[in-house]
């Protein structure tokens, strides 16, 4: 996998994963009004809550759990790369070692949740309070996390954005990875899956393209059906079959956000 911290690439595997960006590139690539935030802010308070939220493949980023920290008592961050985990630890320790400024994101999430942007300090404190740990993960392994990381019953909710398609060499591996992370949930838990249809790469820095598996709507649906035995489509004309366990689904341009009940 490839990590980027400042100007130094860090290679630890033939496959690519989420990576650490320097602050200039994060501010360029992930704008505070990113669609991720528009999708995530109403999803957690409106539909999903519980004891433990696990972020699958966090990279060096926090925006995907900024709303979840309000409705889960514990949040677990995970990533394959130590350089990404260290960046998250730097923010968590709040000792000035973090290279990224998450203030604009925290302010915007507060606004989306109907709060004053000035409440961002409270949200940052709450997020630091509920983050229980930052641990290694390998979604391509049948047991993605160490056995002692999660309670025996599993997690209440998983959120994964742009992870599985980044670390899977092909569609079969993408489907297997879905099955692997699904084992981390307790029966009745939720998976929130976010990605972009047809995307073959994204920009990780000057001249750096991070390859991903370009999945289409039918492939994502088939992979989910195989791994969690659900039946639905991503678009508005959702399958109304009684076996459908997709409880919410958004498609904005090619960006999809699916909440699945296991």
C-alpha positions in Angstrom: 0.0 0.0 0.0 1.1 3.5 -0.6 1.0 6.3 2.0 1.9 10.0 1.3 3.1 12.0 4.2 4.5 15.4 3.1 6.6 14.6 0.1 7.6 11.1 1.2 5.9 8.0 -0.3 5.6 5.0 2.0 5.2 1.7 0.2 4.1 -1.4 2.3 2.2 -3.6 -0.1 1.6 -4.0 -3.9 -2.0 -2.9 -3.4 -3.1 0.7 -2.7 -5.1 1.8 0.3 -6.3 5.1 1.7 -3.3 7.3 2.3 -2.0 10.2 4.3 -2.1 13.6 2.5 -0.3 16.7 3.4 -2.6 19.5 4.6 -2.5 21.4 1.3 -3.8 18.5 -0.6 -6.5 17.6 1.9 -7.8 21.2 1.8 -7.9 21.0 -2.0 -9.4 17.6 -2.4 -11.9 17.4 0.5 -13.8 20.7 0.6 -15.9 21.3 3.8 -19.1 21.1 1.7 -18.1 17.7 0.4 -21.1 15.4 -0.5 -19.8 12.9 2.1 -20.8 15.3 4.8 -24.2 16.0 3.2 -24.9 12.2 3.2 -23.4 11.3 6.6 -24.8 14.1 8.7 -28.5 13.1 8.4 -27.8 9.4 8.3 -26.5 8.8 11.7 -28.9 11.0 13.8 -31.9 10.0 11.6 -31.5 6.3 11.1 -28.6 4.6 12.8 -27.3 4.7 16.4 -25.9 2.3 19.0 -22.9 1.5 21.2 -20.0 1.0 18.8 -19.3 2.5 15.4 -16.3 1.1 13.4 -14.8 3.1 10.5 -13.4 0.7 8.0 -10.2 2.1 6.3 -10.2 5.6 7.9 -7.1 6.7 6.1 -5.9 9.9 7.8 -9.4 11.4 7.8 -12.1 12.1 10.4 -15.1 13.6 8.4 -16.8 10.2 8.1 -17.3 9.9 11.9 -18.1 13.5 12.8 -21.8 13.0 13.0 -21.6 9.4 14.2 -19.9 10.5 17.4 -23.1 12.1 18.5 -25.1 8.9 18.4 -22.6 6.2 19.3 -20.9 5.8 22.7 -17.7 4.4 21.1 -16.0 4.9 17.8 -13.2 2.7 16.5 -10.9 4.0 13.7 -9.0 1.6 11.5 -6.5 1.6 8.7 -3.9 -0.7 7.1 -1.1 1.9 7.1 0.7 3.0 10.3 1.4 6.4 8.8 -2.3 7.0 8.6 -3.0 5.7 12.1 -0.2 8.0 13.4 -1.8 11.0 11.8 -5.1 10.1 13.5 -3.4 9.7 16.8 -1.8 13.1 16.5 -5.2 14.7 16.2 -6.6 12.6 19.0 -3.8 13.6 21.4 -4.4 17.3 20.6 -0.8 18.3 21.3 -0.3 20.2 18.0 1.3 17.4 16.1 -1.5 16.9 13.6 -0.7 18.1 10.1 -4.3 18.6 9.1 -6.7 21.3 10.2 -10.2 19.8 10.7 -11.8 23.0 12.0 -13.7 23.9 8.7 -15.1 20.3 8.5 -16.2 20.3 12.1 -17.8 23.7 11.6 -19.7 22.6 8.5 -20.9 19.4 10.1 -22.3 21.4 13.0 -24.1 23.6 10.5 -25.6 20.5 8.7 -26.8 19.2 12.0 -28.6 22.5 12.8 -26.1 23.8 15.2 -24.0 27.0 15.2 -20.6 26.5 13.5 -19.1 27.9 16.8 -20.1 24.5 18.4 -17.2 22.9 16.6 -15.0 22.9 19.7 -17.7 20.9 21.5 -17.9 18.4 18.7 -14.2 18.0 18.5 -14.1 17.3 22.3 -17.0 14.8 21.9 -15.2 13.0 19.0 -12.0 12.7 21.0 -14.0 11.4 24.0 -15.7 8.6 22.1 -12.8 7.4 20.0 -11.8 4.2 21.8 -8.8 3.3 19.7 -7.0 3.4 16.3 -6.1 0.0 15.1 -4.7 -1.9 12.1 -7.1 -3.6 9.6 -6.8 -5.7 6.5 -10.1 -6.1 4.7 -8.6 -8.7 2.4 -8.1 -11.1 5.3 -11.0 -13.2 6.5 -10.4 -11.8 10.0 -9.9 -8.1 9.2 -9.3 -7.1 12.9 -7.4 -8.7 15.7 -9.6 -11.0 17.7 -9.5 -8.9 20.9 -10.4 -5.6 19.3 -14.2 -5.9 19.2 -16.7 -7.2 21.7 -17.8 -10.8 21.0 -21.2 -9.7 19.8 -19.6 -7.4 17.1 -20.1 -3.8 16.2 -23.4 -2.0 15.9 -22.4 -0.2 12.7 -19.7 0.0 10.1 -19.0 2.9 7.9 -16.7 2.5 4.9 -16.0 5.1 2.3 -13.7 4.5 -0.7 -11.8 1.7 1.0 -12.9 -1.6 -0.5 -12.5 -0.5 -4.1 -9.1 1.0 -3.3 -7.6 -2.2 -1.8 -9.3 -4.8 -4.0 -7.4 -6.0 -7.1 -10.6 -7.1 -8.8 -14.4 -7.3 -8.4 -14.1 -10.8 -6.8 -11.8 -9.4 -4.1 -14.2 -6.5 -3.6 -17.0 -8.9 -2.9 -14.9 -11.0 -0.6 -13.9 -7.9 1.3 -17.5 -7.0 1.9 -18.1 -10.5 3.3 -15.0 -10.1 5.6 -16.1 -6.8 7.1 -19.6 -8.0 7.4 -18.4 -10.5 10.0 -17.5 -7.6 12.3 -21.2 -6.7 12.7 -23.7 -8.3 15.1 -26.9 -9.6 13.5 -29.1 -6.5 13.1 -26.1 -4.2 12.7 -25.8 -1.6 9.9 -23.3 -1.1 7.1 -23.0 2.3 5.6 -21.1 2.0 2.3 -20.0 5.0 0.2 -18.3 5.1 -3.1 -18.4 6.4 -6.7 -19.6 4.4 -9.6 -17.2 3.9 -12.5 -14.2 5.6 -10.8 -10.9 4.0 -11.8 -8.6 6.3 -9.8 -8.5 9.4 -7.6 -5.8 12.0 -7.2 -3.5 11.6 -4.2 -1.1 14.4 -4.9 0.8 16.0 -7.7 1.1 13.4 -10.5 -0.1 10.6 -8.2 -3.2 8.6 -9.3 -4.5 6.0 -6.8 -6.2 3.2 -8.7 -9.5 1.8 -7.7 -11.9 -0.9 -9.0 -14.4 0.9 -11.4 -17.6 -0.8 -10.2 -21.0 -0.1 -11.7 -24.5 -0.2 -10.1 -25.2 -3.8 -11.0 -21.8 -5.0 -9.7 -22.2 -3.2 -6.3 -25.7 -4.7 -5.9 -24.5 -8.2 -6.9 -21.6 -8.0 -4.4 -23.9 -6.8 -1.6 -26.4 -9.5 -2.5 -23.7 -12.2 -2.3 -22.2 -11.0 0.9 -25.2 -10.0 2.9 -28.1 -11.7 1.0 -30.0 -8.5 0.3 -31.8 -7.6 -2.9 -32.1 -4.0 -4.1 -30.9 -1.5 -6.7 -29.1 1.8 -6.0 -31.3 4.0 -8.1 -34.7 5.4 -7.0 -36.6 2.5 -8.4 -35.7 0.2 -5.5 -36.7 -3.4 -5.4 -39.7 -3.6 -3.0 -39.3 -7.3 -2.4 -40.0 -8.3 1.2 -36.4 -9.7 1.5 -35.0 -6.2 0.9 -32.8 -5.1 3.8 -31.4 -1.9 2.3 -33.0 0.7 4.5 -31.8 3.8 2.7 -30.0 4.6 -0.5 -28.8 7.8 -2.2 -27.4 8.3 -5.6 -26.1 11.8 -6.4 -24.4 11.9 -9.8 -22.2 8.8 -9.5 -21.7 9.1 -5.7 -23.6 6.3 -3.9 -24.4 6.0 -0.2 -26.1 2.8 1.0 -27.2 1.8 4.5 -27.7 -2.0 4.8 -29.2 -3.9 7.7 -27.4 -7.2 8.4 
